[in-house]
Amino acid sequence: MAKSSPEKLAYNTKYESSPAQVKKREERNRARALEMKAGKVKKGDNKEVDHIKMLDAGGKNVKKNLRVVPEKVNRSWRDEHGKQYGKNK
């Protein structure tokens, strides 16, 4: 992992504490808690809860919009669909 500059660290801290980002993080945590309660994921299992329709696109935290996928699959999604996040791919 590359070292962060103090400026970048300050920016990230400010960004992550913005009300919009706090709300999104709460929604993601709530989704994982739902799947943990259902027994589909547990701490340290390298699985993540994915929203089929992204929260940014109007998706909701309901069971029919959630799925459990391996961490590698969930985190590689942006590499394949980068245009939605400003990448030139």
PDB file of N, CA, C and O in Angstrom:
ATOM      1  N   MET A   1       0.840  -1.174   0.000  1.00  0.00           N
ATOM      2  CA  MET A   1       0.000   0.000   0.000  1.00  0.00           C
ATOM      3  C   MET A   1       0.888   1.241   0.000  1.00  0.00           C
ATOM      4  O   MET A   1       1.851   1.323   0.762  1.00  0.00           O
ATOM      5  N   ALA A   2       0.569   2.175  -0.830  1.00  0.00           N
ATOM      6  CA  ALA A   2       1.348   3.405  -0.936  1.00  0.00           C
ATOM      7  C   ALA A   2       1.068   4.305   0.262  1.00  0.00           C
ATOM      8  O   ALA A   2      -0.036   4.309   0.808  1.00  0.00           O
ATOM      9  N   LYS A   3       2.068   5.056   0.655  1.00  0.00           N
ATOM     10  CA  LYS A   3       1.902   5.995   1.761  1.00  0.00           C
ATOM     11  C   LYS A   3       1.076   7.187   1.307  1.00  0.00           C
ATOM     12  O   LYS A   3       1.183   7.633   0.164  1.00  0.00           O
ATOM     13  N   SER A   4       0.264   7.688   2.198  1.00  0.00           N
ATOM     14  CA  SER A   4      -0.562   8.851   1.898  1.00  0.00           C
ATOM     15  C   SER A   4       0.115  10.119   2.388  1.00  0.00           C
ATOM     16  O   SER A   4       0.744  10.134   3.445  1.00  0.00           O
ATOM     17  N   SER A   5      -0.019  11.153   1.625  1.00  0.00           N
ATOM     18  CA  SER A   5       0.497  12.441   2.059  1.00  0.00           C
ATOM     19  C   SER A   5      -0.448  13.009   3.118  1.00  0.00           C
ATOM     20  O   SER A   5      -1.618  12.629   3.173  1.00  0.00           O
ATOM     21  N   PRO A   6       0.047  13.903   3.945  1.00  0.00           N
ATOM     22  CA  PRO A   6      -0.832  14.522   4.956  1.00  0.00           C
ATOM     23  C   PRO A   6      -2.028  15.233   4.326  1.00  0.00           C
ATOM     24  O   PRO A   6      -3.124  15.234   4.887  1.00  0.00           O
ATOM     25  N   GLU A   7      -1.808  15.843   3.144  1.00  0.00           N
ATOM     26  CA  GLU A   7      -2.914  16.537   2.477  1.00  0.00           C
ATOM     27  C   GLU A   7      -3.992  15.557   2.035  1.00  0.00           C
ATOM     28  O   GLU A   7      -5.185  15.817   2.191  1.00  0.00           O
ATOM     29  N   LYS A   8      -3.558  14.425   1.481  1.00  0.00           N
ATOM     30  CA  LYS A   8      -4.522  13.430   1.019  1.00  0.00           C
ATOM     31  C   LYS A   8      -5.264  12.817   2.200  1.00  0.00           C
ATOM     32  O   LYS A   8      -6.472  12.589   2.129  1.00  0.00           O
ATOM     33  N   LEU A   9      -4.554  12.556   3.266  1.00  0.00           N
ATOM     34  CA  LEU A   9      -5.174  12.013   4.463  1.00  0.00           C
ATOM     35  C   LEU A   9      -6.217  12.987   5.019  1.00  0.00           C
ATOM     36  O   LEU A   9      -7.306  12.569   5.412  1.00  0.00           O
ATOM     37  N   ALA A  10      -5.893  14.261   5.051  1.00  0.00           N
ATOM     38  CA  ALA A  10      -6.842  15.265   5.535  1.00  0.00           C
ATOM     39  C   ALA A  10      -8.066  15.327   4.634  1.00  0.00           C
ATOM     40  O   ALA A  10      -9.191  15.435   5.122  1.00  0.00           O
ATOM     41  N   TYR A  11      -7.855  15.260   3.306  1.00  0.00           N
ATOM     42  CA  TYR A  11      -8.978  15.280   2.364  1.00  0.00           C
ATOM     43  C   TYR A  11      -9.874  14.067   2.586  1.00  0.00           C
ATOM     44  O   TYR A  11     -11.095  14.199   2.672  1.00  0.00           O
ATOM     45  N   ASN A  12      -9.258  12.871   2.678  1.00  0.00           N
ATOM     46  CA  ASN A  12     -10.037  11.648   2.861  1.00  0.00           C
ATOM     47  C   ASN A  12     -10.827  11.676   4.162  1.00  0.00           C
ATOM     48  O   ASN A  12     -11.979  11.246   4.205  1.00  0.00           O
ATOM     49  N   THR A  13     -10.211  12.180   5.214  1.00  0.00           N
ATOM     50  CA  THR A  13     -10.900  12.271   6.502  1.00  0.00           C
ATOM     51  C   THR A  13     -12.108  13.188   6.400  1.00  0.00           C
ATOM     52  O   THR A  13     -13.184  12.865   6.902  1.00  0.00           O
ATOM     53  N   LYS A  14     -11.932  14.325   5.754  1.00  0.00           N
ATOM     54  CA  LYS A  14     -13.038  15.275   5.590  1.00  0.00           C
ATOM     55  C   LYS A  14     -14.139  14.667   4.719  1.00  0.00           C
ATOM     56  O   LYS A  14     -15.325  14.791   5.027  1.00  0.00           O
ATOM     57  N   TYR A  15     -13.735  14.007   3.628  1.00  0.00           N
ATOM     58  CA  TYR A  15     -14.697  13.402   2.705  1.00  0.00           C
ATOM     59  C   TYR A  15     -15.499  12.303   3.398  1.00  0.00           C
ATOM     60  O   TYR A  15     -16.725  12.264   3.295  1.00  0.00           O
ATOM     61  N   GLU A  16     -14.809  11.417   4.099  1.00  0.00           N
ATOM     62  CA  GLU A  16     -15.487  10.291   4.746  1.00  0.00           C
ATOM     63  C   GLU A  16     -16.389  10.719   5.894  1.00  0.00           C
ATOM     64  O   GLU A  16     -17.292   9.978   6.282  1.00  0.00           O
ATOM     65  N   SER A  17     -16.154  11.910   6.444  1.00  0.00           N
ATOM     66  CA  SER A  17     -16.998  12.372   7.532  1.00  0.00           C
ATOM     67  C   SER A  17     -18.146  13.264   7.052  1.00  0.00           C
ATOM     68  O   SER A  17     -18.926  13.765   7.863  1.00  0.00           O
ATOM     69  N   SER A  18     -18.249  13.462   5.739  1.00  0.00           N
ATOM     70  CA  SER A  18     -19.351  14.275   5.224  1.00  0.00           C
ATOM     71  C   SER A  18     -20.674  13.535   5.451  1.00  0.00           C
ATOM     72  O   SER A  18     -20.702  12.304   5.428  1.00  0.00           O
ATOM     73  N   PRO A  19     -21.749  14.258   5.667  1.00  0.00           N
ATOM     74  CA  PRO A  19     -23.039  13.616   5.953  1.00  0.00           C
ATOM     75  C   PRO A  19     -23.468  12.602   4.887  1.00  0.00           C
ATOM     76  O   PRO A  19     -24.034  11.561   5.221  1.00  0.00           O
ATOM     77  N   ALA A  20     -23.209  12.891   3.628  1.00  0.00           N
ATOM     78  CA  ALA A  20     -23.612  11.961   2.564  1.00  0.00           C
ATOM     79  C   ALA A  20     -22.838  10.645   2.668  1.00  0.00           C
ATOM     80  O   ALA A  20     -23.418   9.571   2.506  1.00  0.00           O
ATOM     81  N   GLN A  21     -21.531  10.724   2.937  1.00  0.00           N
ATOM     82  CA  GLN A  21     -20.720   9.514   3.042  1.00  0.00           C
ATOM     83  C   GLN A  21     -21.050   8.731   4.312  1.00  0.00           C
ATOM     84  O   GLN A  21     -21.024   7.500   4.309  1.00  0.00           O
ATOM     85  N   VAL A  22     -21.355   9.430   5.380  1.00  0.00           N
ATOM     86  CA  VAL A  22     -21.744   8.755   6.622  1.00  0.00           C
ATOM     87  C   VAL A  22     -23.026   7.962   6.385  1.00  0.00           C
ATOM     88  O   VAL A  22     -23.144   6.819   6.825  1.00  0.00           O
ATOM     89  N   LYS A  23     -23.988   8.573   5.688  1.00  0.00           N
ATOM     90  CA  LYS A  23     -25.257   7.895   5.398  1.00  0.00           C
ATOM     91  C   LYS A  23     -25.029   6.654   4.541  1.00  0.00           C
ATOM     92  O   LYS A  23     -25.623   5.607   4.801  1.00  0.00           O
ATOM     93  N   LYS A  24     -24.174   6.758   3.518  1.00  0.00           N
ATOM     94  CA  LYS A  24     -23.889   5.601   2.664  1.00  0.00           C
ATOM     95  C   LYS A  24     -23.219   4.483   3.462  1.00  0.00           C
ATOM     96  O   LYS A  24     -23.550   3.310   3.290  1.00  0.00           O
ATOM     97  N   ARG A  25     -22.277   4.848   4.333  1.00  0.00           N
ATOM     98  CA  ARG A  25     -21.596   3.852   5.146  1.00  0.00           C
ATOM     99  C   ARG A  25     -22.582   3.163   6.082  1.00  0.00           C
ATOM    100  O   ARG A  25     -22.507   1.950   6.276  1.00  0.00           O
ATOM    101  N   GLU A  26     -23.509   3.928   6.665  1.00  0.00           N
ATOM    102  CA  GLU A  26     -24.533   3.350   7.525  1.00  0.00           C
ATOM    103  C   GLU A  26     -25.385   2.342   6.754  1.00  0.00           C
ATOM    104  O   GLU A  26     -25.712   1.273   7.270  1.00  0.00           O
ATOM    105  N   GLU A  27     -25.741   2.687   5.524  1.00  0.00           N
ATOM    106  CA  GLU A  27     -26.548   1.782   4.697  1.00  0.00           C
ATOM    107  C   GLU A  27     -25.786   0.483   4.392  1.00  0.00           C
ATOM    108  O   GLU A  27     -26.353  -0.607   4.464  1.00  0.00           O
ATOM    109  N   ARG A  28     -24.496   0.612   4.053  1.00  0.00           N
ATOM    110  CA  ARG A  28     -23.692  -0.588   3.780  1.00  0.00           C
ATOM    111  C   ARG A  28     -23.559  -1.457   5.031  1.00  0.00           C
ATOM    112  O   ARG A  28     -23.657  -2.681   4.950  1.00  0.00           O
ATOM    113  N   ASN A  29     -23.340  -0.832   6.171  1.00  0.00           N
ATOM    114  CA  ASN A  29     -23.230  -1.580   7.425  1.00  0.00           C
ATOM    115  C   ASN A  29     -24.550  -2.262   7.779  1.00  0.00           C
ATOM    116  O   ASN A  29     -24.560  -3.390   8.272  1.00  0.00           O
ATOM    117  N   ARG A  30     -25.657  -1.575   7.526  1.00  0.00           N
ATOM    118  CA  ARG A  30     -26.973  -2.139   7.797  1.00  0.00           C
ATOM    119  C   ARG A  30     -27.229  -3.359   6.908  1.00  0.00           C
ATOM    120  O   ARG A  30     -27.807  -4.348   7.358  1.00  0.00           O
ATOM    121  N   ALA A  31     -26.800  -3.287   5.650  1.00  0.00           N
ATOM    122  CA  ALA A  31     -26.975  -4.407   4.730  1.00  0.00           C
ATOM    123  C   ALA A  31     -26.180  -5.620   5.208  1.00  0.00           C
ATOM    124  O   ALA A  31     -26.692  -6.740   5.198  1.00  0.00           O
ATOM    125  N   ARG A  32     -24.938  -5.406   5.624  1.00  0.00           N
ATOM    126  CA  ARG A  32     -24.135  -6.520   6.123  1.00  0.00           C
ATOM    127  C   ARG A  32     -24.754  -7.112   7.386  1.00  0.00           C
ATOM    128  O   ARG A  32     -24.756  -8.331   7.556  1.00  0.00           O
ATOM    129  N   ALA A  33     -25.277  -6.267   8.272  1.00  0.00           N
ATOM    130  CA  ALA A  33     -25.906  -6.754   9.493  1.00  0.00           C
ATOM    131  C   ALA A  33     -27.112  -7.640   9.179  1.00  0.00           C
ATOM    132  O   ALA A  33     -27.336  -8.649   9.848  1.00  0.00           O
ATOM    133  N   LEU A  34     -27.886  -7.262   8.162  1.00  0.00           N
ATOM    134  CA  LEU A  34     -29.029  -8.085   7.750  1.00  0.00           C
ATOM    135  C   LEU A  34     -28.584  -9.476   7.307  1.00  0.00           C
ATOM    136  O   LEU A  34     -29.186 -10.482   7.681  1.00  0.00           O
ATOM    137  N   GLU A  35     -27.525  -9.519   6.507  1.00  0.00           N
ATOM    138  CA  GLU A  35     -27.042 -10.807   6.001  1.00  0.00           C
ATOM    139  C   GLU A  35     -26.353 -11.620   7.096  1.00  0.00           C
ATOM    140  O   GLU A  35     -26.396 -12.850   7.071  1.00  0.00           O
ATOM    141  N   MET A  36     -25.726 -10.952   8.044  1.00  0.00           N
ATOM    142  CA  MET A  36     -25.134 -11.661   9.185  1.00  0.00           C
ATOM    143  C   MET A  36     -26.232 -12.306  10.021  1.00  0.00           C
ATOM    144  O   MET A  36     -26.099 -13.450  10.457  1.00  0.00           O
ATOM    145  N   LYS A  37     -27.307 -11.576  10.241  1.00  0.00           N
ATOM    146  CA  LYS A  37     -28.428 -12.093  11.021  1.00  0.00           C
ATOM    147  C   LYS A  37     -29.047 -13.308  10.336  1.00  0.00           C
ATOM    148  O   LYS A  37     -29.514 -14.236  10.996  1.00  0.00           O
ATOM    149  N   ALA A  38     -29.044 -13.290   9.000  1.00  0.00           N
ATOM    150  CA  ALA A  38     -29.591 -14.410   8.227  1.00  0.00           C
ATOM    151  C   ALA A  38     -28.600 -15.577   8.133  1.00  0.00           C
ATOM    152  O   ALA A  38     -28.945 -16.646   7.631  1.00  0.00           O
ATOM    153  N   GLY A  39     -27.374 -15.371   8.614  1.00  0.00           N
ATOM    154  CA  GLY A  39     -26.381 -16.441   8.609  1.00  0.00           C
ATOM    155  C   GLY A  39     -25.650 -16.614   7.294  1.00  0.00           C
ATOM    156  O   GLY A  39     -24.997 -17.637   7.088  1.00  0.00           O
ATOM    157  N   LYS A  40     -25.740 -15.646   6.401  1.00  0.00           N
ATOM    158  CA  LYS A  40     -25.114 -15.769   5.083  1.00  0.00           C
ATOM    159  C   LYS A  40     -23.664 -15.314   5.074  1.00  0.00           C
ATOM    160  O   LYS A  40     -22.890 -15.758   4.226  1.00  0.00           O
ATOM    161  N   VAL A  41     -23.278 -14.442   5.992  1.00  0.00           N
ATOM    162  CA  VAL A  41     -21.895 -13.974   6.100  1.00  0.00           C
ATOM    163  C   VAL A  41     -21.503 -13.962   7.570  1.00  0.00           C
ATOM    164  O   VAL A  41     -22.349 -13.920   8.463  1.00  0.00           O
ATOM    165  N   LYS A  42     -20.193 -14.000   7.791  1.00  0.00           N
ATOM    166  CA  LYS A  42     -19.691 -13.852   9.148  1.00  0.00           C
ATOM    167  C   LYS A  42     -18.346 -13.153   9.081  1.00  0.00           C
ATOM    168  O   LYS A  42     -17.735 -13.069   8.016  1.00  0.00           O
ATOM    169  N   LYS A  43     -17.896 -12.663  10.193  1.00  0.00           N
ATOM    170  CA  LYS A  43     -16.648 -11.918  10.258  1.00  0.00           C
ATOM    171  C   LYS A  43     -15.484 -12.799   9.810  1.00  0.00           C
ATOM    172  O   LYS A  43     -15.330 -13.928  10.275  1.00  0.00           O
ATOM    173  N   GLY A  44     -14.669 -12.267   8.899  1.00  0.00           N
ATOM    174  CA  GLY A  44     -13.475 -12.965   8.449  1.00  0.00           C
ATOM    175  C   GLY A  44     -13.701 -14.003   7.365  1.00  0.00           C
ATOM    176  O   GLY A  44     -12.788 -14.779   7.085  1.00  0.00           O
ATOM    177  N   ASP A  45     -14.870 -14.059   6.743  1.00  0.00           N
ATOM    178  CA  ASP A  45     -15.142 -15.083   5.736  1.00  0.00           C
ATOM    179  C   ASP A  45     -14.786 -14.660   4.308  1.00  0.00           C
ATOM    180  O   ASP A  45     -15.017 -15.416   3.365  1.00  0.00           O
ATOM    181  N   ASN A  46     -14.224 -13.454   4.142  1.00  0.00           N
ATOM    182  CA  ASN A  46     -13.840 -12.916   2.826  1.00  0.00           C
ATOM    183  C   ASN A  46     -15.019 -12.815   1.870  1.00  0.00           C
ATOM    184  O   ASN A  46     -14.853 -12.944   0.657  1.00  0.00           O
ATOM    185  N   LYS A  47     -16.186 -12.587   2.404  1.00  0.00           N
ATOM    186  CA  LYS A  47     -17.379 -12.364   1.589  1.00  0.00           C
ATOM    187  C   LYS A  47     -17.887 -10.957   1.872  1.00  0.00           C
ATOM    188  O   LYS A  47     -17.699 -10.417   2.962  1.00  0.00           O
ATOM    189  N   GLU A  48     -18.532 -10.379   0.872  1.00  0.00           N
ATOM    190  CA  GLU A  48     -19.094  -9.043   1.029  1.00  0.00           C
ATOM    191  C   GLU A  48     -20.540  -9.044   0.579  1.00  0.00           C
ATOM    192  O   GLU A  48     -20.951  -9.863  -0.242  1.00  0.00           O
ATOM    193  N   VAL A  49     -21.297  -8.125   1.121  1.00  0.00           N
ATOM    194  CA  VAL A  49     -22.694  -7.961   0.739  1.00  0.00           C
ATOM    195  C   VAL A  49     -22.733  -6.915  -0.362  1.00  0.00           C
ATOM    196  O   VAL A  49     -22.281  -5.783  -0.185  1.00  0.00           O
ATOM    197  N   ASP A  50     -23.280  -7.314  -1.496  1.00  0.00           N
ATOM    198  CA  ASP A  50     -23.336  -6.469  -2.680  1.00  0.00           C
ATOM    199  C   ASP A  50     -24.772  -6.049  -2.922  1.00  0.00           C
ATOM    200  O   ASP A  50     -25.694  -6.849  -2.766  1.00  0.00           O
ATOM    201  N   HIS A  51     -24.961  -4.804  -3.301  1.00  0.00           N
ATOM    202  CA  HIS A  51     -26.282  -4.331  -3.703  1.00  0.00           C
ATOM    203  C   HIS A  51     -26.415  -4.592  -5.201  1.00  0.00           C
ATOM    204  O   HIS A  51     -25.599  -4.100  -5.981  1.00  0.00           O
ATOM    205  N   ILE A  52     -27.407  -5.340  -5.612  1.00  0.00           N
ATOM    206  CA  ILE A  52     -27.617  -5.643  -7.025  1.00  0.00           C
ATOM    207  C   ILE A  52     -27.825  -4.339  -7.794  1.00  0.00           C
ATOM    208  O   ILE A  52     -27.179  -4.103  -8.815  1.00  0.00           O
ATOM    209  N   LYS A  53     -28.722  -3.505  -7.302  1.00  0.00           N
ATOM    210  CA  LYS A  53     -28.865  -2.145  -7.832  1.00  0.00           C
ATOM    211  C   LYS A  53     -28.166  -1.242  -6.827  1.00  0.00           C
ATOM    212  O   LYS A  53     -28.575  -1.162  -5.668  1.00  0.00           O
ATOM    213  N   MET A  54     -27.116  -0.565  -7.267  1.00  0.00           N
ATOM    214  CA  MET A  54     -26.298   0.253  -6.371  1.00  0.00           C
ATOM    215  C   MET A  54     -27.122   1.298  -5.631  1.00  0.00           C
ATOM    216  O   MET A  54     -28.116   1.808  -6.148  1.00  0.00           O
ATOM    217  N   LEU A  55     -26.693   1.605  -4.419  1.00  0.00           N
ATOM    218  CA  LEU A  55     -27.358   2.650  -3.647  1.00  0.00           C
ATOM    219  C   LEU A  55     -27.314   3.977  -4.386  1.00  0.00           C
ATOM    220  O   LEU A  55     -28.276   4.744  -4.353  1.00  0.00           O
ATOM    221  N   ASP A  56     -26.180   4.253  -5.064  1.00  0.00           N
ATOM    222  CA  ASP A  56     -26.043   5.492  -5.836  1.00  0.00           C
ATOM    223  C   ASP A  56     -27.053   5.583  -6.974  1.00  0.00           C
ATOM    224  O   ASP A  56     -27.414   6.678  -7.407  1.00  0.00           O
ATOM    225  N   ALA A  57     -27.511   4.422  -7.460  1.00  0.00           N
ATOM    226  CA  ALA A  57     -28.452   4.387  -8.575  1.00  0.00           C
ATOM    227  C   ALA A  57     -29.896   4.240  -8.091  1.00  0.00           C
ATOM    228  O   ALA A  57     -30.799   3.990  -8.889  1.00  0.00           O
ATOM    229  N   GLY A  58     -30.107   4.396  -6.793  1.00  0.00           N
ATOM    230  CA  GLY A  58     -31.461   4.318  -6.264  1.00  0.00           C
ATOM    231  C   GLY A  58     -31.821   2.984  -5.657  1.00  0.00           C
ATOM    232  O   GLY A  58     -32.985   2.758  -5.326  1.00  0.00           O
ATOM    233  N   GLY A  59     -30.860   2.092  -5.499  1.00  0.00           N
ATOM    234  CA  GLY A  59     -31.114   0.795  -4.876  1.00  0.00           C
ATOM    235  C   GLY A  59     -31.436   0.949  -3.402  1.00  0.00           C
ATOM    236  O   GLY A  59     -31.081   1.945  -2.773  1.00  0.00           O
ATOM    237  N   LYS A  60     -32.108  -0.040  -2.868  1.00  0.00           N
ATOM    238  CA  LYS A  60     -32.528   0.005  -1.462  1.00  0.00           C
ATOM    239  C   LYS A  60     -31.875  -1.135  -0.683  1.00  0.00           C
ATOM    240  O   LYS A  60     -31.328  -2.069  -1.270  1.00  0.00           O
ATOM    241  N   ASN A  61     -31.939  -1.049   0.624  1.00  0.00           N
ATOM    242  CA  ASN A  61     -31.425  -2.082   1.517  1.00  0.00           C
ATOM    243  C   ASN A  61     -32.542  -3.072   1.837  1.00  0.00           C
ATOM    244  O   ASN A  61     -32.994  -3.157   2.979  1.00  0.00           O
ATOM    245  N   VAL A  62     -32.975  -3.805   0.848  1.00  0.00           N
ATOM    246  CA  VAL A  62     -33.986  -4.844   1.042  1.00  0.00           C
ATOM    247  C   VAL A  62     -33.388  -6.166   0.589  1.00  0.00           C
ATOM    248  O   VAL A  62     -32.505  -6.191  -0.268  1.00  0.00           O
ATOM    249  N   LYS A  63     -33.866  -7.261   1.161  1.00  0.00           N
ATOM    250  CA  LYS A  63     -33.275  -8.574   0.880  1.00  0.00           C
ATOM    251  C   LYS A  63     -33.190  -8.901  -0.604  1.00  0.00           C
ATOM    252  O   LYS A  63     -32.205  -9.496  -1.041  1.00  0.00           O
ATOM    253  N   LYS A  64     -34.190  -8.532  -1.387  1.00  0.00           N
ATOM    254  CA  LYS A  64     -34.159  -8.877  -2.812  1.00  0.00           C
ATOM    255  C   LYS A  64     -33.115  -8.080  -3.586  1.00  0.00           C
ATOM    256  O   LYS A  64     -32.806  -8.424  -4.727  1.00  0.00           O
ATOM    257  N   ASN A  65     -32.562  -7.018  -2.988  1.00  0.00           N
ATOM    258  CA  ASN A  65     -31.528  -6.231  -3.656  1.00  0.00           C
ATOM    259  C   ASN A  65     -30.130  -6.555  -3.129  1.00  0.00           C
ATOM    260  O   ASN A  65     -29.156  -5.931  -3.551  1.00  0.00           O
ATOM    261  N   LEU A  66     -30.019  -7.510  -2.225  1.00  0.00           N
ATOM    262  CA  LEU A  66     -28.731  -7.862  -1.643  1.00  0.00           C
ATOM    263  C   LEU A  66     -28.303  -9.254  -2.086  1.00  0.00           C
ATOM    264  O   LEU A  66     -29.125 -10.151  -2.271  1.00  0.00           O
ATOM    265  N   ARG A  67     -26.990  -9.409  -2.250  1.00  0.00           N
ATOM    266  CA  ARG A  67     -26.437 -10.728  -2.531  1.00  0.00           C
ATOM    267  C   ARG A  67     -25.054 -10.805  -1.892  1.00  0.00           C
ATOM    268  O   ARG A  67     -24.386  -9.791  -1.690  1.00  0.00           O
ATOM    269  N   VAL A  68     -24.645 -12.021  -1.582  1.00  0.00           N
ATOM    270  CA  VAL A  68     -23.340 -12.241  -0.984  1.00  0.00           C
ATOM    271  C   VAL A  68     -22.397 -12.704  -2.084  1.00  0.00           C
ATOM    272  O   VAL A  68     -22.684 -13.664  -2.798  1.00  0.00           O
ATOM    273  N   VAL A  69     -21.271 -12.014  -2.214  1.00  0.00           N
ATOM    274  CA  VAL A  69     -20.282 -12.358  -3.241  1.00  0.00           C
ATOM    275  C   VAL A  69     -18.898 -12.381  -2.603  1.00  0.00           C
ATOM    276  O   VAL A  69     -18.683 -11.752  -1.566  1.00  0.00           O
ATOM    277  N   PRO A  70     -17.956 -13.103  -3.217  1.00  0.00           N
ATOM    278  CA  PRO A  70     -16.586 -13.073  -2.708  1.00  0.00           C
ATOM    279  C   PRO A  70     -16.006 -11.662  -2.788  1.00  0.00           C
ATOM    280  O   PRO A  70     -16.347 -10.891  -3.685  1.00  0.00           O
ATOM    281  N   GLU A  71     -15.146 -11.341  -1.859  1.00  0.00           N
ATOM    282  CA  GLU A  71     -14.523 -10.012  -1.805  1.00  0.00           C
ATOM    283  C   GLU A  71     -13.878  -9.648  -3.133  1.00  0.00           C
ATOM    284  O   GLU A  71     -14.015  -8.518  -3.601  1.00  0.00           O
ATOM    285  N   LYS A  72     -13.179 -10.590  -3.740  1.00  0.00           N
ATOM    286  CA  LYS A  72     -12.465 -10.328  -4.999  1.00  0.00           C
ATOM    287  C   LYS A  72     -13.436  -9.926  -6.117  1.00  0.00           C
ATOM    288  O   LYS A  72     -13.135  -9.039  -6.915  1.00  0.00           O
ATOM    289  N   VAL A  73     -14.574 -10.569  -6.167  1.00  0.00           N
ATOM    290  CA  VAL A  73     -15.580 -10.252  -7.193  1.00  0.00           C
ATOM    291  C   VAL A  73     -16.150  -8.857  -6.968  1.00  0.00           C
ATOM    292  O   VAL A  73     -16.279  -8.080  -7.913  1.00  0.00           O
ATOM    293  N   ASN A  74     -16.487  -8.540  -5.738  1.00  0.00           N
ATOM    294  CA  ASN A  74     -17.105  -7.254  -5.434  1.00  0.00           C
ATOM    295  C   ASN A  74     -16.148  -6.094  -5.682  1.00  0.00           C
ATOM    296  O   ASN A  74     -16.566  -5.037  -6.155  1.00  0.00           O
ATOM    297  N   ARG A  75     -14.884  -6.281  -5.371  1.00  0.00           N
ATOM    298  CA  ARG A  75     -13.927  -5.179  -5.505  1.00  0.00           C
ATOM    299  C   ARG A  75     -13.362  -5.043  -6.906  1.00  0.00           C
ATOM    300  O   ARG A  75     -12.742  -4.024  -7.212  1.00  0.00           O
ATOM    301  N   SER A  76     -13.551  -6.031  -7.768  1.00  0.00           N
ATOM    302  CA  SER A  76     -13.065  -5.918  -9.141  1.00  0.00           C
ATOM    303  C   SER A  76     -14.128  -5.337 -10.066  1.00  0.00           C
ATOM    304  O   SER A  76     -13.864  -5.117 -11.248  1.00  0.00           O
ATOM    305  N   TRP A  77     -15.295  -5.092  -9.555  1.00  0.00           N
ATOM    306  CA  TRP A  77     -16.401  -4.604 -10.361  1.00  0.00           C
ATOM    307  C   TRP A  77     -16.060  -3.284 -11.043  1.00  0.00           C
ATOM    308  O   TRP A  77     -16.392  -3.092 -12.213  1.00  0.00           O
ATOM    309  N   ARG A  78     -15.414  -2.387 -10.341  1.00  0.00           N
ATOM    310  CA  ARG A  78     -15.099  -1.078 -10.918  1.00  0.00           C
ATOM    311  C   ARG A  78     -14.102  -1.188 -12.057  1.00  0.00           C
ATOM    312  O   ARG A  78     -14.112  -0.351 -12.959  1.00  0.00           O
ATOM    313  N   ASP A  79     -13.239  -2.200 -12.040  1.00  0.00           N
ATOM    314  CA  ASP A  79     -12.308  -2.389 -13.147  1.00  0.00           C
ATOM    315  C   ASP A  79     -13.066  -2.698 -14.437  1.00  0.00           C
ATOM    316  O   ASP A  79     -12.656  -2.272 -15.517  1.00  0.00           O
ATOM    317  N   GLU A  80     -14.154  -3.428 -14.326  1.00  0.00           N
ATOM    318  CA  GLU A  80     -14.941  -3.814 -15.501  1.00  0.00           C
ATOM    319  C   GLU A  80     -15.962  -2.746 -15.896  1.00  0.00           C
ATOM    320  O   GLU A  80     -16.315  -2.641 -17.070  1.00  0.00           O
ATOM    321  N   HIS A  81     -16.428  -1.974 -14.958  1.00  0.00           N
ATOM    322  CA  HIS A  81     -17.479  -0.978 -15.209  1.00  0.00           C
ATOM    323  C   HIS A  81     -17.025   0.407 -14.806  1.00  0.00           C
ATOM    324  O   HIS A  81     -17.794   1.172 -14.224  1.00  0.00           O
ATOM    325  N   GLY A  82     -15.777   0.735 -15.110  1.00  0.00           N
ATOM    326  CA  GLY A  82     -15.170   1.972 -14.652  1.00  0.00           C
ATOM    327  C   GLY A  82     -15.777   3.247 -15.182  1.00  0.00           C
ATOM    328  O   GLY A  82     -15.641   4.294 -14.549  1.00  0.00           O
ATOM    329  N   LYS A  83     -16.434   3.198 -16.309  1.00  0.00           N
ATOM    330  CA  LYS A  83     -17.001   4.430 -16.886  1.00  0.00           C
ATOM    331  C   LYS A  83     -17.989   5.086 -15.925  1.00  0.00           C
ATOM    332  O   LYS A  83     -18.133   6.308 -15.916  1.00  0.00           O
ATOM    333  N   GLN A  84     -18.656   4.286 -15.130  1.00  0.00           N
ATOM    334  CA  GLN A  84     -19.614   4.850 -14.176  1.00  0.00           C
ATOM    335  C   GLN A  84     -18.903   5.598 -13.052  1.00  0.00           C
ATOM    336  O   GLN A  84     -19.533   6.349 -12.308  1.00  0.00           O
ATOM    337  N   TYR A  85     -17.587   5.393 -12.926  1.00  0.00           N
ATOM    338  CA  TYR A  85     -16.834   6.037 -11.858  1.00  0.00           C
ATOM    339  C   TYR A  85     -15.700   6.898 -12.405  1.00  0.00           C
ATOM    340  O   TYR A  85     -14.736   7.178 -11.693  1.00  0.00           O
ATOM    341  N   GLY A  86     -15.808   7.317 -13.659  1.00  0.00           N
ATOM    342  CA  GLY A  86     -14.845   8.246 -14.218  1.00  0.00           C
ATOM    343  C   GLY A  86     -13.581   7.642 -14.764  1.00  0.00           C
ATOM    344  O   GLY A  86     -12.666   8.380 -15.130  1.00  0.00           O
ATOM    345  N   LYS A  87     -13.487   6.314 -14.835  1.00  0.00           N
ATOM    346  CA  LYS A  87     -12.317   5.695 -15.424  1.00  0.00           C
ATOM    347  C   LYS A  87     -12.519   5.599 -16.938  1.00  0.00           C
ATOM    348  O   LYS A  87     -13.651   5.488 -17.408  1.00  0.00           O
ATOM    349  N   ASN A  88     -11.440   5.642 -17.687  1.00  0.00           N
ATOM    350  CA  ASN A  88     -11.527   5.588 -19.142  1.00  0.00           C
ATOM    351  C   ASN A  88     -11.360   4.165 -19.653  1.00  0.00           C
ATOM    352  O   ASN A  88     -10.452   3.889 -20.437  1.00  0.00           O
ATOM    353  N   LYS A  89     -12.203   3.289 -19.229  1.00  0.00           N
ATOM    354  CA  LYS A  89     -12.109   1.902 -19.677  1.00  0.00           C
ATOM    355  C   LYS A  89     -13.363   1.503 -20.400  1.00  0.00           C
ATOM    356  O   LYS A  89     -13.477   0.366 -20.856  1.00  0.00           O
TER     357      LYS A  89
END
